[in-house]
Amino acid sequence: GKPLSVKTAVWRLPEQDPDTLKKKRKKRFALGVVFAVLIATVATIYYIHTKKEIYGCTSKIPQATCKLLNNGECWCEDEPILNCSCDKEGGCPNGQYGKHAGYQLCGYLAGYNDTYFPATAEAADAFNYTLDDNTNCEQNTLSSNGVSPLSCPKEMKYCKDGFCNWKTQQDAWNDKDCGVQECCTAFVRCTNMEGGETVKTTTESTYTVTPLPTMDPDIKKRLPAGSKQIYVGEGWEYFKVPIPAGDFNITGSLLSEVCRKYQMETPCPSRISCYAQKQCRETAHTSDYCSGNFINLQEAIGATGYDDEDADHLLYTFDYALDNKDGIDGACGYWPTFYCKEGKLTVSDGINKFALCALQM
């Protein structure tokens, strides 16, 4: 017989106007975007909530509050102070600190001394506070005006290891001291309630100090033992060179003589017209006004991360000074607790007495 024939039915959509199709496609795309945003938002909220539950970003003090930031950091604030004594008659001469020290909010033991983290703008914002411009060299403090963050850069003379010279990391965690006449509370980061993947860096850990300059071997050969190169920059090199012992006082002329002996010059802290004898040389760090200390050089050294008056820099070093109206230019020394050690009243004994000398590069 004949083979069976199979007829296939084809269903076709009615033809539509191209503009109508284009509008429908745009509408479907827009709905897809909205749906994707909703899914992402829900996922983010779930992630943060889940992460908080997993890592336990919850204060160990019932009345305090902790929040997990989007970057994984866990920050906590102590309960607010009610009826602040600073607002009452008589004020609060020593300030009024909250009930708890920082270590207690995280659940650390008394005496805890691990890394204390400076408050950040992100952390302050999470609690609806502002990060104050006024910093604190002791610890973060929270007051009605916002969060005052820990900040103590190494180049500041009153700073050491990121804190005031008189404070330590342990003090920051354990002390309850506002430092000012106001009511304040603790505001700390608790890394024990964070995930292991959260980056744990501080302002201080990323602060770099410029290495001490290395003296040119040829220059080192011609200088006496004990000489140091203390700064290199802006086209000049500065050195502290030992002043020999002798039956003489330390004047501007003597500094010039010591520097010339080693093929150097005495730098002028101020413009040369400020001096009577004018036996110094203006440099890139010479100031336009008449001053005693070498402020521009000190600031340049400080910008490298060092204390400009430490043993590797200006300590026990005399710079060229004004004449005090006697016609003889003087010399001023940087001493451990003061400036200036007057050279005209100082007989050189050859011990811890240096001349500031310079070379143009």
C-alpha positions as CSV (number, residue, x, y, z in Angstrom):
1,G,0.0,0.0,0.0
2,K,0.9,3.7,0.0
3,P,3.0,5.1,2.8
4,L,1.2,7.1,5.4
5,S,1.7,10.8,5.1
6,V,2.2,12.8,8.3
7,K,1.0,16.3,8.4
8,T,2.6,18.6,10.9
9,A,0.6,21.5,12.3
10,V,2.6,24.7,13.0
11,W,1.2,27.3,15.4
12,R,2.4,30.8,14.7
13,L,2.1,33.8,16.9
14,P,0.3,36.6,15.2
15,E,2.6,39.2,13.9
16,Q,3.1,42.2,16.2
17,D,4.3,45.7,15.7
18,P,8.1,46.0,16.1
19,D,7.7,49.0,18.5
20,T,5.4,47.0,20.7
21,L,7.9,44.1,20.9
22,K,10.7,46.5,21.8
23,K,8.6,48.0,24.7
24,K,7.8,44.5,26.0
25,R,11.4,43.5,26.0
26,K,12.4,46.7,27.9
27,K,9.7,46.0,30.5
28,R,10.8,42.4,31.0
29,F,14.4,43.6,31.4
30,A,13.4,46.2,34.0
31,L,11.5,43.7,36.0
32,G,14.5,41.4,35.9
33,V,16.8,44.1,37.2
34,V,14.3,44.9,40.1
35,F,14.1,41.2,40.9
36,A,17.9,40.8,40.9
37,V,18.3,43.8,43.3
38,L,15.7,42.4,45.6
39,I,17.4,39.1,45.7
40,A,20.8,40.7,46.3
41,T,19.4,42.9,49.2
42,V,17.8,39.9,50.9
43,A,21.0,37.9,50.5
44,T,23.1,40.7,52.0
45,I,20.8,41.1,55.0
46,Y,20.8,37.4,55.5
47,Y,24.6,37.2,55.1
48,I,25.2,40.0,57.7
49,H,22.6,38.5,60.1
50,T,24.0,35.0,59.7
51,K,27.6,36.2,60.0
52,K,26.7,38.1,63.2
53,E,25.1,35.0,64.6
54,I,28.1,32.8,63.7
55,Y,30.8,35.2,65.0
56,G,28.7,36.4,68.0
57,C,29.1,40.2,67.5
58,T,27.2,40.8,70.7
59,S,28.4,42.7,73.7
60,K,29.3,40.8,76.8
61,I,27.7,43.7,78.8
62,P,23.9,43.5,78.5
63,Q,23.3,47.2,78.3
64,A,26.0,47.8,75.7
65,T,25.6,47.6,71.9
66,C,27.7,45.9,69.3
67,K,27.4,46.0,65.5
68,L,28.9,44.0,62.7
69,L,30.1,46.3,59.8
70,N,29.9,45.3,56.2
71,N,33.6,44.9,56.2
72,G,33.4,42.2,58.9
73,E,34.6,44.4,61.8
74,C,32.7,44.2,65.1
75,W,32.5,47.5,67.0
76,C,30.9,48.0,70.5
77,E,29.8,51.0,72.5
78,D,29.0,51.1,76.2
79,E,25.6,52.1,77.5
80,P,25.1,55.8,77.6
81,I,25.5,57.9,80.7
82,L,22.3,59.1,82.2
83,N,22.2,62.4,84.1
84,C,25.7,63.4,83.2
85,S,27.3,65.2,86.1
86,C,29.1,67.6,83.7
87,D,25.8,69.1,82.9
88,K,25.0,69.9,86.5
89,E,26.0,72.7,88.8
90,G,29.7,72.4,89.7
91,G,30.5,70.4,86.5
92,C,32.9,67.5,86.4
93,P,36.5,68.6,87.1
94,N,37.9,65.2,86.1
95,G,35.2,64.2,83.6
96,Q,32.8,61.3,84.0
97,Y,33.6,58.0,82.3
98,G,31.0,55.3,81.6
99,K,30.4,52.1,83.7
100,H,32.7,49.8,81.7
101,A,36.2,49.8,80.3
102,G,36.8,48.8,76.7
103,Y,38.0,45.3,77.5
104,Q,34.7,44.5,79.3
105,L,32.6,45.1,76.2
106,C,34.5,42.4,74.3
107,G,34.6,40.0,77.1
108,Y,38.4,40.1,77.6
109,L,40.0,39.6,80.9
110,A,41.2,42.6,83.0
111,G,44.7,43.5,82.0
112,Y,44.1,42.7,78.3
113,N,46.8,44.3,76.1
114,D,46.4,43.1,72.6
115,T,45.9,45.4,69.6
116,Y,43.7,48.4,70.3
117,F,42.2,49.7,67.1
118,P,41.6,53.4,66.4
119,A,38.0,54.3,65.6
120,T,37.1,54.7,61.9
121,A,34.5,56.8,60.1
122,E,32.7,53.6,59.0
123,A,32.4,52.4,62.6
124,A,31.2,55.8,63.8
125,D,28.6,56.0,61.0
126,A,27.3,52.5,61.8
127,F,26.2,53.9,65.2
128,N,24.9,57.2,63.7
129,Y,27.8,59.2,65.2
130,T,30.4,61.5,63.5
131,L,34.1,60.9,63.7
132,D,35.5,64.0,65.5
133,D,38.4,66.0,64.1
134,N,39.7,66.3,67.6
135,T,41.8,63.1,68.2
136,N,42.8,61.4,71.4
137,C,46.3,60.0,72.1
138,E,45.0,57.7,74.9
139,Q,42.0,55.8,73.5
140,N,38.8,56.1,71.5
141,T,36.1,58.1,73.5
142,L,32.4,58.4,72.8
143,S,30.6,61.6,73.9
144,S,27.6,63.6,72.8
145,N,29.6,65.2,70.1
146,G,30.6,62.0,68.5
147,V,33.6,59.6,68.5
148,S,37.0,61.0,69.3
149,P,39.4,58.5,67.7
150,L,42.8,57.3,69.0
151,S,45.5,59.0,66.9
152,C,49.2,59.5,67.9
153,P,51.5,59.5,64.9
154,K,55.1,58.6,65.6
155,E,56.5,61.9,64.5
156,M,54.7,63.7,67.4
157,K,57.0,64.2,70.4
158,Y,54.3,63.2,72.8
159,C,53.7,59.9,71.1
160,K,55.2,56.5,71.5
161,D,54.0,53.2,69.8
162,G,50.8,54.9,68.7
163,F,49.8,56.2,72.2
164,C,50.7,59.1,74.5
165,N,54.2,58.7,76.0
166,W,52.6,58.1,79.3
167,K,50.1,55.5,78.1
168,T,50.3,51.9,76.8
169,Q,48.0,49.6,74.8
170,Q,47.0,48.0,78.0
171,D,46.0,51.4,79.4
172,A,43.8,52.0,76.4
173,W,41.8,48.8,77.0
174,N,41.6,49.1,80.8
175,D,41.6,52.8,81.8
176,K,38.3,54.7,82.4
177,D,39.4,58.3,81.8
178,C,37.8,60.9,79.5
179,G,40.9,63.1,79.6
180,V,38.6,66.2,79.4
181,Q,35.8,67.7,81.5
182,E,32.9,65.8,79.8
183,C,31.0,62.5,80.0
184,C,32.3,59.8,77.8
185,T,32.1,56.1,77.2
186,A,34.1,53.3,75.6
187,F,34.0,52.6,71.9
188,V,36.1,49.6,70.8
189,R,36.6,47.0,68.1
190,C,36.4,43.4,69.3
191,T,38.3,41.1,67.0
192,N,37.4,38.1,69.1
193,M,33.9,38.4,67.6
194,E,35.0,38.6,64.0
195,G,35.7,36.1,61.3
196,G,39.2,35.0,60.6
197,E,39.1,36.5,57.1
198,T,38.5,40.0,58.4
199,V,41.6,42.1,57.8
200,K,43.1,43.3,61.1
201,T,45.2,46.4,60.5
202,T,45.4,49.6,62.4
203,T,46.4,53.2,61.5
204,E,49.7,52.7,63.2
205,S,50.5,49.4,61.5
206,T,50.3,51.1,58.1
207,Y,52.4,54.1,59.2
208,T,55.8,53.9,57.6
209,V,58.9,55.5,58.9
210,T,61.6,56.7,56.4
211,P,64.9,54.8,57.0
212,L,67.8,56.9,58.3
213,P,69.9,58.2,55.5
214,T,73.1,56.3,54.6
215,M,76.2,58.5,54.6
216,D,78.3,58.6,51.5
217,P,81.5,56.5,52.2
218,D,83.8,59.3,51.0
219,I,82.2,61.9,53.2
220,K,82.3,59.4,56.2
221,K,86.0,59.0,55.7
222,R,86.7,62.7,56.2
223,L,84.4,63.2,59.2
224,P,85.5,62.5,62.8
225,A,84.1,59.6,64.7
226,G,80.6,60.2,66.1
227,S,79.4,62.2,63.1
228,K,75.9,61.4,61.8
229,Q,74.0,62.3,58.7
230,I,70.6,63.4,60.0
231,Y,68.6,64.5,57.0
232,V,68.7,64.4,53.2
233,G,66.2,66.2,51.1
234,E,65.3,69.3,49.0
235,G,68.8,69.4,47.6
236,W,70.6,69.4,50.9
237,E,72.4,67.0,53.3
238,Y,72.7,67.8,57.0
239,F,75.2,66.4,59.5
240,K,75.9,66.6,63.2
241,V,79.7,66.9,63.6
242,P,81.5,66.6,67.0
243,I,82.9,69.9,68.4
244,P,86.4,69.2,69.8
245,A,87.2,70.0,73.4
246,G,89.0,73.3,74.0
247,D,89.2,76.5,76.1
248,F,86.6,78.3,74.1
249,N,82.9,79.0,74.1
250,I,80.5,77.8,71.3
251,T,79.6,80.7,69.0
252,G,78.3,81.0,65.4
253,S,81.9,81.6,64.3
254,L,83.1,78.4,66.0
255,L,80.3,76.4,64.2
256,S,81.4,77.8,60.9
257,E,85.0,76.9,61.6
258,V,84.1,73.3,62.5
259,C,82.0,72.9,59.4
260,R,84.6,74.4,57.0
261,K,87.3,72.1,58.4
262,Y,85.3,69.2,56.9
263,Q,84.5,71.0,53.6
264,M,80.9,71.8,54.8
265,E,79.0,75.0,55.6
266,T,77.0,76.1,58.6
267,P,73.3,76.4,57.6
268,C,71.3,79.5,58.4
269,P,68.0,78.7,60.3
270,S,66.8,82.2,59.3
271,R,67.5,84.5,56.3
272,I,71.1,85.7,56.4
273,S,70.1,89.3,56.9
274,C,69.0,88.4,60.5
275,Y,72.6,87.8,61.6
276,A,75.4,90.2,62.5
277,Q,78.5,88.3,61.3
278,K,76.7,86.3,58.5
279,Q,79.0,83.3,58.6
280,C,76.2,80.8,57.7
281,R,74.7,79.7,54.4
282,E,71.0,79.9,53.5
283,T,69.5,76.5,52.5
284,A,66.2,75.2,51.2
285,H,65.1,75.0,54.9
286,T,66.0,78.6,55.9
287,S,63.0,80.5,57.1
288,D,62.0,84.0,55.9
289,Y,61.7,85.4,59.5
290,C,64.3,85.8,62.2
291,S,64.1,82.8,64.6
292,G,66.3,80.9,66.9
293,N,65.4,77.3,66.2
294,F,65.7,75.6,62.8
295,I,62.0,75.1,62.5
296,N,61.8,74.2,58.8
297,L,64.5,71.5,59.2
298,Q,62.8,70.1,62.3
299,E,59.5,69.8,60.4
300,A,61.2,68.1,57.5
301,I,62.8,65.5,59.8
302,G,59.4,65.0,61.6
303,A,57.7,64.4,58.3
304,T,59.9,61.3,57.9
305,G,58.4,59.8,61.0
306,Y,61.2,60.6,63.5
307,D,61.5,62.8,66.5
308,D,63.7,65.6,65.2
309,E,65.3,66.0,68.6
310,D,66.3,62.4,69.2
311,A,69.9,61.1,69.4
312,D,70.0,60.3,65.6
313,H,69.1,63.9,64.8
314,L,69.4,67.2,66.6
315,L,69.9,66.1,70.2
316,Y,73.1,67.9,71.6
317,T,73.5,69.8,68.3
318,F,74.1,73.5,68.1
319,D,72.8,75.6,65.3
320,Y,73.7,79.1,64.2
321,A,71.9,81.7,66.2
322,L,71.1,85.4,66.5
323,D,73.7,87.8,68.0
324,N,71.6,89.2,70.9
325,K,72.7,92.7,70.0
326,D,76.3,92.2,71.0
327,G,77.5,91.9,67.4
328,I,78.6,88.2,67.9
329,D,76.4,85.6,66.3
330,G,75.6,82.8,68.8
331,A,74.8,79.1,68.8
332,C,71.8,77.3,70.3
333,G,71.9,73.7,71.4
334,Y,69.0,71.2,71.3
335,W,69.1,69.7,74.9
336,P,67.0,66.7,76.2
337,T,64.4,68.9,77.9
338,F,64.8,72.3,76.4
339,Y,66.0,74.6,73.6
340,C,68.2,76.6,73.6
341,K,71.4,75.6,75.4
342,E,73.3,78.9,75.0
343,G,76.6,78.3,73.3
344,K,78.2,81.6,74.4
345,L,77.9,80.4,78.0
346,T,79.1,76.8,77.2
347,V,82.7,75.8,77.2
348,S,83.4,72.9,74.8
349,D,84.5,69.8,76.7
350,G,84.2,67.5,73.7
351,I,81.4,65.5,75.2
352,N,77.9,65.4,73.5
353,K,78.4,68.7,71.7
354,F,77.9,68.8,67.9
355,A,77.9,71.4,65.2
356,L,75.1,71.4,62.6
357,C,76.7,71.4,59.2
358,A,75.3,71.1,55.6
359,L,76.3,70.2,52.0
360,Q,74.4,71.2,48.9
361,M,73.8,68.1,46.7
